[in-house]
Amino acid sequence: MNKNAILCAIIGFQACALQAADISGPAEPGTEMAAAKTQIQKKDWSTAISTLEKFVKANPNDADGFNLLGYSLRNAKRYPEAIFNYKEALRIDPQHRGAHEYLGVAYVQNKEIAKAKELLVSLEKICGVQCEEYQDLKKTIAKAEKK
């Protein structure tokens, strides 16, 4: 059984459904982060953005908050703001695998493949070629290059 399946069994389906957004586990109920994770799950990008903007203002050293804000902004097609927030997550935690992956995806969507490839190299150094973030970004880049 892989670690994701075990995690899903332990913490329940809701956290598994949010895994694609690089949500690092359940948040304490009633918190802004818990609300944001629910809003992301519902793809309510504008509400998630509003919630996460408040969260990162109150928690300026929380890399996960900036990463999720970037994720929400990117899904709202607000690419420059998404890129800024991913970079903030990486400033706080230079090893943040999710921020590396999602910044790479944002660069692909912005047609900046060379920058995305730089992040792929960074992910290889951080977690190797078998880690999920590396594999996902590699597939995103390959798909974009076929177009």
N, C-alpha and C positions, 0 to 999 in steps of 0.2 A: 504494500500500500504506500503510495507516495505521500510526501509531507503535506501537500495540499489537501488530499483526501482525509488525512488524519486531522488536520486543522479544521476542516469542514465538519467532521464528525464531532469534534470537541466543542466548537463554538457555534455551530448551527448554520443553516442555509443562508441566512441574510448576509453574513460576512463573506461567504463564498461568492455570492452574486456580486459583491462589491469588489472582489479581488482584481478585476480588470482595471480598476481605478487605482491600483497600488495602495489600497487602504490596509494599513498595517495591523488590522485586528479591530475588534469592537471598541467603540468609545463608551465612556461612562454615560449611561442613560441621562437625558436631561441636559447634556452639555451642547455647546455650539457645534463641536466636532461630530457628535452623534446626529444632530439635526442635519448637518451638511452631508454626512454619509447617506442618510435617508434621502435627501434631496438629489444627490448624485445617482443613487439607485433608481429614482423615478425620472432621471434625466431632466430635472427641473433646474436647468443651468443658471438662469437669472437669480433664482432664490438661493441656490448653492453659492453663487458668487457673492451675493450680499452677505450671507452668513459667514463665509470664509474670509471676506475682507474684514469683518469685525473680529473674527478669530485671530487673524495674523496681526492685526493692530494691537490686540491684547496679549499676543504671544509672539513677539517679533523674532524669537529664536527657535521657532518650531518649523523644522524643514518639511515635515509631513503636511502642515497647514499650507505652506507656500506651494508644495507640489500639487495638492488637491485643488488649490485655487487656480494654478496653472492648467490643470486638467479640465476644470470647469470652463475656464476662459477659452481654452482651445476648442472644446466642444461647442462653445457659443460662437466659434469662428473669429474670436478676438485674438489673433495670433501674436501681435507685438506684446500685448499685455501678458499673454500666456508665457511667452519666452522670457520676459522680465521675471515673472514669478518662479519659473523653473530655475533660472539663474540665481535667484535669491535662495531657493532651497539648496542649491549646490554651494553657495557661499557659506551657508550654515553647516551643511554636511556634504563635503566634497565627494564622499563615497555613496551618496544616496542613489541607489540603483534605479529606483522608479523615476526620479527626476532626470537622470541621464537618458533613460529610455524615452520618456515623454518629450523631453526637449528635442531629442532626435526625431521623433515623430512630427513635432511642430516644424522642425527644419524641413523635413520631407514635404509636408503640406505647403510650406513656403517656397518650395522648389530650390532649397539650399542643400542638395544632396551631399556635397563635400563636408559641410558642417555636421550633418547626420553621421557620416562615416567616421569623423573624428570622435564622436560620442560612442560609436560602436567599438572603436579601439580602446577608449577609456573603460567601457564596460568589460571588455575582455580582460583588462588588467585588474579590474576590481573583483570580478566573480567568475571569469573563465567563459569559454565558448558554450558551455552547457547550461549556463543559468538562463532562466526564463526571460529576463529582461534583454539579454544579449540576443537570444533566439528571436524574440518578437521584433526587436528593432531591425535585425538582419532581414527578416521576412518583409517588413515594411519598406526597407530600402530596395530590396530586390524587386518587389512589386512595382515600385515607382520607376525603377530603371527599365522595366519592360514596356512602359507606356511610351 
